Amino acid sequence: MIEGETVRRQLPVLGKLRPQVKAYAWGSHTVLAELTGRPAPTAEPEAELWMGAHEAAPSGIGEVTLDQLVARDPVQALGPRVARHFDGRFPFLLKILAPQTALSIQAHPDAEQALAAAPGTYVDRWPKPEALLAVTSFEIFAGLRPYDDIRRVVKHLEVPSLAQLLDAVELREDPVATLLTDILRADGERQRTLVDEVVAACSARLSGADAESFDAVLRIARQFPGDIGLVVLLLMVHRVLEPGDYIFVPPGVLHAYVHGTCVELLANSDNIVRAGLTPKPLNIDELLRIVDSDRAMVPERPTPGRIHSFPAEVPHFQLHVVEPAPDPVTLPAADRPRIALALHGSVTLTCGAEALELMPGESCFLGASDGAATVRGTGTLYLATSGLANS
């Protein structure tokens, strides 16, 4: 028996995870604690709950961590095809996000961009597509507006400094990308003028078209006064996702999450470049190199039924939502690596002769070799799997 088999067989088939809490200034003192049944408020603001095998914060499982478990027997944990495709690396990372203040304006690379970047730009060589499903109302800016829509917004705001930049790029091949470049590379005095004029104009136009977007810019301006990211937000699509709404965010798409609680599923990467709304370092040149200026995104809602599987847009991950019911339902993706997360109530998972109860906020790992499983209970089960099947 090889070492990996020994480790795996010492664990129950359903291995409960010990997720990692990430404490960042933009997090909440109550949300994650309440979701996971811990005392609140917490001493530090808790921003993210990580469930996965990323080396920066791998989840515990039994006496090891999930990345160690996978490394000792990738085929058993991931399945032969998934293990081969991802070179034995766990393909996805599941999170709960709880922003109480805005996250940075950011984008993530695709695989080719990550490989081509200068050394030290990224922490790994993986792409970082991501998807989120709103648990509460979840406010975001995601994707750049089309040029004609930006022109409409700027005309409505009557911001002279921004109108001048807009007129200058009208005949360019990619006017939106050029406008973004000109804003982010403007000198300090010009950026200050842009920010001051934009904030003043938004304050004067809090009714009618785009009022919600302008209000969001003003709220974020109180968090990041004078930040050029406030101007960039006007170029972006503002949305408030309702509970259950799902959106896929491809690599290169500019985004900033503002407020609420969501389940996030992403490739197993921590690659990021930022353009504003953060005290952390910016990398404007790299962000402009990777940004996708014309990718449109449309939120999706689950269809009625016990199980809804959102499209597998990438081989790294797919999200499935299983609604509560007293009778067992068979989980999808039985031949893939899976992480199951319970929210809004408890569930009982059964796999072969093993059964495991998950309380709200608890999660577990099922390896590809564990096979079919069922779930029943009062909670909603969020099932993260690889997008790639082994069969």
QUIVEN-V115545 format. One record per helix or strand of 3 or more residues. SS is the DSSP state (A for helix, B for strand). FROM is the first residue (numbers start at 0). TO is the last residue. If there is no record, write none. Layout:
SS/FROM/TO + SS/FROM/TO
This chain:
A/2/8 + B/14/17 + B/19/21 + A/30/34 + B/47/51 + A/65/71 + A/73/77 + A/79/84 + B/91/96 + B/104/106 + A/110/115 + B/129/133 + B/137/143 + A/146/156 + A/159/168 + A/174/183 + A/187/202 + A/210/222 + A/228/233 + B/235/240 + B/244/248 + B/254/258 + B/261/266 + B/272/275 + A/283/289 + B/306/308 + B/316/321 + B/324/329 + B/337/342 + B/346/350 + B/353/357 + B/362/365 + A/367/369 + B/373/376 + B/379/384
